[in-house]
């Protein structure tokens, strides 16, 4: 262990929301084994993942709400724009806890408060910046960019999953390069995805036509499922019907997309919402994973599919596209060009031997990215942060 006296170090994590953040639980569990005095503060908590009950200390602070602002045209297919309204009670709690280091998620209001109160609290601050994307970076907003640059001057370190996130922090926000640590820290754990096996067996498995392409995500415009379905229509026009598309997820576009698929007689299994601890069974049963997103700062589903040894067809607009070596463990594509996507899908149908060979490469590439390794990386950042004058 690199950090001395871990028993006495107090670490606070600030997440305005952890709803849907079950993938964090294995990493927070491992981190809390190193730093026993760790408290995770959040304003939106949906409970522990199965098997991780009480493995880290959680404290719910007030209630988090999202306040949307006027949307520019380009964000209609991307992340919504606005700000997260959080409870100011975090100030009292931080003063009571007296953390040595605060890990703050993004440039939220809690991050701003921790920066403003830093001279009094005398804590160090590490910003977690998941990754870079247009509607998260706000480069077209002079006010937000100015505020973020001001925050950066008072922050001790930054961690990000991607090189594009690192470039944004250093080139745009002018963070010092020696303060920015770029490495995947949001990483999956296969056991967390397989905790609820008794309810996780895919339905109609016997009727699945191989190969099985798997999509997991919200059924919203940003996730790009519409373009994946258009690619399936193109495949059909080329005479390809010997495959299945399995769709896991729920959202406002489901009815519309189901109607479209029925109109074109597409072979799609609509699974709906699945508990996080049950998703692993669907990864196991699929052959290829597809992420046609139009904007994603990271994309945990890419990492999860690699963990289960799947080739990945990944949109170039996902931060996790950096995990794909084109033609080695999958393919990169532009989701707005469905004919390109259809051609790539047909390559798996025509050459089924690609599936196991690319899947093995996915497992090889993801092998170093475990919750234990991520916690160790975070511990190393902690050590370096404490060394800064």
Secondary structure as a PSIPRED ss2 file (coil, helix, strand):
# PSIPRED VFORMAT (PSIPRED V4.0)

   1 X C   1.000  0.000  0.000
   2 X C   1.000  0.000  0.000
   3 X C   1.000  0.000  0.000
   4 X C   1.000  0.000  0.000
   5 X C   1.000  0.000  0.000
   6 X H   0.000  1.000  0.000
   7 X H   0.000  1.000  0.000
   8 X H   0.000  1.000  0.000
   9 X C   1.000  0.000  0.000
  10 X E   0.000  0.000  1.000
  11 X E   0.000  0.000  1.000
  12 X E   0.000  0.000  1.000
  13 X E   0.000  0.000  1.000
  14 X E   0.000  0.000  1.000
  15 X E   0.000  0.000  1.000
  16 X C   1.000  0.000  0.000
  17 X C   1.000  0.000  0.000
  18 X C   1.000  0.000  0.000
  19 X C   1.000  0.000  0.000
  20 X C   1.000  0.000  0.000
  21 X C   1.000  0.000  0.000
  22 X C   1.000  0.000  0.000
  23 X C   1.000  0.000  0.000
  24 X H   0.000  1.000  0.000
  25 X H   0.000  1.000  0.000
  26 X H   0.000  1.000  0.000
  27 X H   0.000  1.000  0.000
  28 X H   0.000  1.000  0.000
  29 X H   0.000  1.000  0.000
  30 X H   0.000  1.000  0.000
  31 X H   0.000  1.000  0.000
  32 X H   0.000  1.000  0.000
  33 X H   0.000  1.000  0.000
  34 X H   0.000  1.000  0.000
  35 X C   1.000  0.000  0.000
  36 X C   1.000  0.000  0.000
  37 X E   0.000  0.000  1.000
  38 X E   0.000  0.000  1.000
  39 X E   0.000  0.000  1.000
  40 X E   0.000  0.000  1.000
  41 X E   0.000  0.000  1.000
  42 X E   0.000  0.000  1.000
  43 X C   1.000  0.000  0.000
  44 X C   1.000  0.000  0.000
  45 X C   1.000  0.000  0.000
  46 X C   1.000  0.000  0.000
  47 X C   1.000  0.000  0.000
  48 X C   1.000  0.000  0.000
  49 X C   1.000  0.000  0.000
  50 X C   1.000  0.000  0.000
  51 X C   1.000  0.000  0.000
  52 X C   1.000  0.000  0.000
  53 X C   1.000  0.000  0.000
  54 X C   1.000  0.000  0.000
  55 X C   1.000  0.000  0.000
  56 X C   1.000  0.000  0.000
  57 X E   0.000  0.000  1.000
  58 X E   0.000  0.000  1.000
  59 X E   0.000  0.000  1.000
  60 X E   0.000  0.000  1.000
  61 X C   1.000  0.000  0.000
  62 X C   1.000  0.000  0.000
  63 X C   1.000  0.000  0.000
  64 X C   1.000  0.000  0.000
  65 X E   0.000  0.000  1.000
  66 X E   0.000  0.000  1.000
  67 X E   0.000  0.000  1.000
  68 X E   0.000  0.000  1.000
  69 X C   1.000  0.000  0.000
  70 X C   1.000  0.000  0.000
  71 X C   1.000  0.000  0.000
  72 X C   1.000  0.000  0.000
  73 X H   0.000  1.000  0.000
  74 X H   0.000  1.000  0.000
  75 X H   0.000  1.000  0.000
  76 X H   0.000  1.000  0.000
  77 X H   0.000  1.000  0.000
  78 X C   1.000  0.000  0.000
  79 X C   1.000  0.000  0.000
  80 X C   1.000  0.000  0.000
  81 X C   1.000  0.000  0.000
  82 X E   0.000  0.000  1.000
  83 X E   0.000  0.000  1.000
  84 X E   0.000  0.000  1.000
  85 X E   0.000  0.000  1.000
  86 X C   1.000  0.000  0.000
  87 X C   1.000  0.000  0.000
  88 X C   1.000  0.000  0.000
  89 X C   1.000  0.000  0.000
  90 X H   0.000  1.000  0.000
  91 X H   0.000  1.000  0.000
  92 X H   0.000  1.000  0.000
  93 X H   0.000  1.000  0.000
  94 X H   0.000  1.000  0.000
  95 X H   0.000  1.000  0.000
  96 X H   0.000  1.000  0.000
  97 X H   0.000  1.000  0.000
  98 X C   1.000  0.000  0.000
  99 X C   1.000  0.000  0.000
 100 X C   1.000  0.000  0.000
 101 X E   0.000  0.000  1.000
 102 X E   0.000  0.000  1.000
 103 X E   0.000  0.000  1.000
 104 X E   0.000  0.000  1.000
 105 X E   0.000  0.000  1.000
 106 X C   1.000  0.000  0.000
 107 X C   1.000  0.000  0.000
 108 X C   1.000  0.000  0.000
 109 X H   0.000  1.000  0.000
 110 X H   0.000  1.000  0.000
 111 X H   0.000  1.000  0.000
 112 X H   0.000  1.000  0.000
 113 X H   0.000  1.000  0.000
 114 X H   0.000  1.000  0.000
 115 X H   0.000  1.000  0.000
 116 X H   0.000  1.000  0.000
 117 X C   1.000  0.000  0.000
 118 X H   0.000  1.000  0.000
 119 X H   0.000  1.000  0.000
 120 X H   0.000  1.000  0.000
 121 X H   0.000  1.000  0.000
 122 X C   1.000  0.000  0.000
 123 X C   1.000  0.000  0.000
 124 X E   0.000  0.000  1.000
 125 X E   0.000  0.000  1.000
 126 X E   0.000  0.000  1.000
 127 X E   0.000  0.000  1.000
 128 X E   0.000  0.000  1.000
 129 X E   0.000  0.000  1.000
 130 X C   1.000  0.000  0.000
 131 X C   1.000  0.000  0.000
 132 X C   1.000  0.000  0.000
 133 X C   1.000  0.000  0.000
 134 X H   0.000  1.000  0.000
 135 X H   0.000  1.000  0.000
 136 X H   0.000  1.000  0.000
 137 X H   0.000  1.000  0.000
 138 X C   1.000  0.000  0.000
 139 X C   1.000  0.000  0.000
 140 X C   1.000  0.000  0.000
 141 X C   1.000  0.000  0.000
 142 X H   0.000  1.000  0.000
 143 X H   0.000  1.000  0.000
 144 X H   0.000  1.000  0.000
 145 X H   0.000  1.000  0.000
 146 X H   0.000  1.000  0.000
 147 X H   0.000  1.000  0.000
 148 X H   0.000  1.000  0.000
 149 X H   0.000  1.000  0.000
 150 X H   0.000  1.000  0.000
 151 X H   0.000  1.000  0.000
 152 X H   0.000  1.000  0.000
 153 X C   1.000  0.000  0.000
 154 X C   1.000  0.000  0.000
 155 X C   1.000  0.000  0.000
 156 X C   1.000  0.000  0.000
 157 X E   0.000  0.000  1.000
 158 X E   0.000  0.000  1.000
 159 X E   0.000  0.000  1.000
 160 X E   0.000  0.000  1.000
 161 X C   1.000  0.000  0.000
 162 X C   1.000  0.000  0.000
 163 X H   0.000  1.000  0.000
 164 X H   0.000  1.000  0.000
 165 X H   0.000  1.000  0.000
 166 X H   0.000  1.000  0.000
 167 X H   0.000  1.000  0.000
 168 X H   0.000  1.000  0.000
 169 X H   0.000  1.000  0.000
 170 X H   0.000  1.000  0.000
 171 X H   0.000  1.000  0.000
 172 X H   0.000  1.000  0.000
 173 X C   1.000  0.000  0.000
 174 X C   1.000  0.000  0.000
 175 X C   1.000  0.000  0.000
 176 X C   1.000  0.000  0.000
 177 X H   0.000  1.000  0.000
 178 X H   0.000  1.000  0.000
 179 X H   0.000  1.000  0.000
 180 X E   0.000  0.000  1.000
 181 X E   0.000  0.000  1.000
 182 X E   0.000  0.000  1.000
 183 X C   1.000  0.000  0.000
 184 X C   1.000  0.000  0.000
 185 X C   1.000  0.000  0.000
 186 X C   1.000  0.000  0.000
 187 X C   1.000  0.000  0.000
 188 X C   1.000  0.000  0.000
 189 X C   1.000  0.000  0.000
 190 X C   1.000  0.000  0.000
 191 X C   1.000  0.000  0.000
 192 X H   0.000  1.000  0.000
 193 X H   0.000  1.000  0.000
 194 X H   0.000  1.000  0.000
 195 X C   1.000  0.000  0.000
 196 X C   1.000  0.000  0.000
 197 X H   0.000  1.000  0.000
 198 X H   0.000  1.000  0.000
 199 X H   0.000  1.000  0.000
 200 X C   1.000  0.000  0.000
 201 X C   1.000  0.000  0.000
 202 X C   1.000  0.000  0.000
 203 X C   1.000  0.000  0.000
 204 X C   1.000  0.000  0.000
 205 X H   0.000  1.000  0.000
 206 X H   0.000  1.000  0.000
 207 X H   0.000  1.000  0.000
 208 X C   1.000  0.000  0.000
 209 X C   1.000  0.000  0.000
 210 X C   1.000  0.000  0.000
 211 X C   1.000  0.000  0.000
 212 X E   0.000  0.000  1.000
 213 X E   0.000  0.000  1.000
 214 X E   0.000  0.000  1.000
 215 X E   0.000  0.000  1.000
 216 X E   0.000  0.000  1.000
 217 X C   1.000  0.000  0.000
 218 X C   1.000  0.000  0.000
 219 X C   1.000  0.000  0.000
 220 X C   1.000  0.000  0.000
 221 X H   0.000  1.000  0.000
 222 X H   0.000  1.000  0.000
 223 X H   0.000  1.000  0.000
 224 X C   1.000  0.000  0.000
 225 X H   0.000  1.000  0.000
 226 X H   0.000  1.000  0.000
 227 X H   0.000  1.000  0.000
 228 X H   0.000  1.000  0.000
 229 X H   0.000  1.000  0.000
 230 X H   0.000  1.000  0.000
 231 X H   0.000  1.000  0.000
 232 X H   0.000  1.000  0.000
 233 X H   0.000  1.000  0.000
 234 X H   0.000  1.000  0.000
 235 X H   0.000  1.000  0.000
 236 X H   0.000  1.000  0.000
 237 X H   0.000  1.000  0.000
 238 X C   1.000  0.000  0.000
 239 X C   1.000  0.000  0.000
 240 X C   1.000  0.000  0.000
 241 X C   1.000  0.000  0.000
 242 X C   1.000  0.000  0.000
 243 X C   1.000  0.000  0.000
 244 X E   0.000  0.000  1.000
 245 X E   0.000  0.000  1.000
 246 X E   0.000  0.000  1.000
 247 X E   0.000  0.000  1.000
 248 X E   0.000  0.000  1.000
 249 X C   1.000  0.000  0.000
 250 X C   1.000  0.000  0.000
 251 X C   1.000  0.000  0.000
 252 X C   1.000  0.000  0.000
 253 X C   1.000  0.000  0.000
 254 X H   0.000  1.000  0.000
 255 X H   0.000  1.000  0.000
 256 X H   0.000  1.000  0.000
 257 X H   0.000  1.000  0.000
 258 X H   0.000  1.000  0.000
 259 X H   0.000  1.000  0.000
 260 X H   0.000  1.000  0.000
 261 X H   0.000  1.000  0.000
 262 X H   0.000  1.000  0.000
 263 X H   0.000  1.000  0.000
 264 X C   1.000  0.000  0.000
 265 X C   1.000  0.000  0.000
 266 X C   1.000  0.000  0.000
 267 X C   1.000  0.000  0.000
 268 X E   0.000  0.000  1.000
 269 X E   0.000  0.000  1.000
 270 X E   0.000  0.000  1.000
 271 X E   0.000  0.000  1.000
 272 X E   0.000  0.000  1.000
 273 X C   1.000  0.000  0.000
 274 X C   1.000  0.000  0.000
 275 X C   1.000  0.000  0.000
 276 X H   0.000  1.000  0.000
 277 X H   0.000  1.000  0.000
 278 X H   0.000  1.000  0.000
 279 X H   0.000  1.000  0.000
 280 X H   0.000  1.000  0.000
 281 X H   0.000  1.000  0.000
 282 X H   0.000  1.000  0.000
 283 X H   0.000  1.000  0.000
 284 X H   0.000  1.000  0.000
 285 X H   0.000  1.000  0.000
 286 X C   1.000  0.000  0.000
 287 X C   1.000  0.000  0.000
 288 X E   0.000  0.000  1.000
 289 X E   0.000  0.000  1.000
 290 X E   0.000  0.000  1.000
 291 X E   0.000  0.000  1.000
 292 X C   1.000  0.000  0.000
 293 X C   1.000  0.000  0.000
 294 X C   1.000  0.000  0.000
 295 X C   1.000  0.000  0.000
 296 X E   0.000  0.000  1.000
 297 X C   1.000  0.000  0.000
 298 X C   1.000  0.000  0.000
 299 X C   1.000  0.000  0.000
 300 X H   0.000  1.000  0.000
 301 X H   0.000  1.000  0.000
 302 X H   0.000  1.000  0.000
 303 X H   0.000  1.000  0.000
 304 X H   0.000  1.000  0.000
 305 X H   0.000  1.000  0.000
 306 X H   0.000  1.000  0.000
 307 X H   0.000  1.000  0.000
 308 X C   1.000  0.000  0.000
 309 X C   1.000  0.000  0.000
 310 X C   1.000  0.000  0.000
 311 X E   0.000  0.000  1.000
 312 X E   0.000  0.000  1.000
 313 X E   0.000  0.000  1.000
 314 X E   0.000  0.000  1.000
 315 X E   0.000  0.000  1.000
 316 X C   1.000  0.000  0.000
 317 X C   1.000  0.000  0.000
 318 X E   0.000  0.000  1.000
 319 X H   0.000  1.000  0.000
 320 X H   0.000  1.000  0.000
 321 X H   0.000  1.000  0.000
 322 X H   0.000  1.000  0.000
 323 X H   0.000  1.000  0.000
 324 X C   1.000  0.000  0.000
 325 X C   1.000  0.000  0.000
 326 X E   0.000  0.000  1.000
 327 X C   1.000  0.000  0.000
 328 X C   1.000  0.000  0.000
 329 X C   1.000  0.000  0.000
 330 X E   0.000  0.000  1.000
 331 X E   0.000  0.000  1.000
 332 X E   0.000  0.000  1.000
 333 X E   0.000  0.000  1.000
 334 X C   1.000  0.000  0.000
 335 X C   1.000  0.000  0.000
 336 X C   1.000  0.000  0.000
 337 X C   1.000  0.000  0.000
 338 X H   0.000  1.000  0.000
 339 X H   0.000  1.000  0.000
 340 X H   0.000  1.000  0.000
 341 X H   0.000  1.000  0.000
 342 X H   0.000  1.000  0.000
 343 X H   0.000  1.000  0.000
 344 X H   0.000  1.000  0.000
 345 X H   0.000  1.000  0.000
 346 X H   0.000  1.000  0.000
 347 X H   0.000  1.000  0.000
 348 X H   0.000  1.000  0.000
 349 X H   0.000  1.000  0.000
 350 X H   0.000  1.000  0.000
 351 X C   1.000  0.000  0.000
 352 X C   1.000  0.000  0.000
 353 X H   0.000  1.000  0.000
 354 X H   0.000  1.000  0.000
 355 X H   0.000  1.000  0.000
 356 X H   0.000  1.000  0.000
 357 X H   0.000  1.000  0.000
 358 X H   0.000  1.000  0.000
 359 X H   0.000  1.000  0.000
 360 X H   0.000  1.000  0.000
 361 X H   0.000  1.000  0.000
 362 X H   0.000  1.000  0.000
 363 X H   0.000  1.000  0.000
 364 X H   0.000  1.000  0.000
 365 X H   0.000  1.000  0.000
 366 X H   0.000  1.000  0.000
 367 X C   1.000  0.000  0.000
 368 X C   1.000  0.000  0.000
 369 X C   1.000  0.000  0.000
 370 X C   1.000  0.000  0.000
 371 X H   0.000  1.000  0.000
 372 X H   0.000  1.000  0.000
 373 X H   0.000  1.000  0.000
 374 X H   0.000  1.000  0.000
 375 X H   0.000  1.000  0.000
 376 X H   0.000  1.000  0.000
 377 X H   0.000  1.000  0.000
 378 X H   0.000  1.000  0.000
 379 X H   0.000  1.000  0.000
 380 X H   0.000  1.000  0.000
 381 X H   0.000  1.000  0.000
 382 X H   0.000  1.000  0.000
 383 X H   0.000  1.000  0.000
 384 X H   0.000  1.000  0.000
 385 X H   0.000  1.000  0.000
 386 X H   0.000  1.000  0.000
 387 X H   0.000  1.000  0.000
 388 X C   1.000  0.000  0.000
 389 X C   1.000  0.000  0.000
